[in-house]
Amino acid sequence: EPIQVGKPDVPLSFIQEEEAGRFLAWLAEQRETGPVNAQSMGTVTARDIFRHIEKKTGKTPLLSEEGENAPFNFQEELSLSLERAKGWGFSFGGLKDWMAGLLDEYIEFVSKQQS
């Protein structure tokens, strides 16, 4: 079934659940107050995700303007400034360190569902 992705090269940011938990636990022990962002270092695009899936499965995503609106189909960059958290002393891991493994888990899950 085709999906619609208007801007597949828009940078997106994510954070792994373990890192989010580690950050929140660390944040609870800090004296600083105010808004602070959290994300893994780096960004990924929908096109990057599609390439990884295609490389692992041999299947090319079906993209069409008439397709269902894809998740993460954003029209502008969605990355956050980590300057405040970094200035307070927290160090985030890299998105590229875990994203491929997460995608592989989903690919394996879907493959098992389809067999």
Stockholm file with secondary structure:
# STOCKHOLM 1.0

chainA/1-115         EPIQVGKPDVPLSFIQEEEAGRFLAWLAEQRETGPVNAQSMGTVTARDIFRHIEKKTGKTPLLSEEGENAPFNFQEELSLSLERAKGWGFSFGGLKDWMAGLLDEYIEFVSKQQS
#=GR chainA/1-115 SS CCEECSCTTCCBCCCCHHHHHHHHHHHHTCSCCSCCCCCCBSCBCHHHHHHHHHHHHSCCCCBCTTSEECTTCCSSCBCCCCHHHHHTTCCCCBGGGTHHHHHHHHHHHHHHHHC
#=GC SS_cons         CCEECSCTTCCBCCCCHHHHHHHHHHHHTCSCCSCCCCCCBSCBCHHHHHHHHHHHHSCCCCBCTTSEECTTCCSSCBCCCCHHHHHTTCCCCBGGGTHHHHHHHHHHHHHHHHC
//
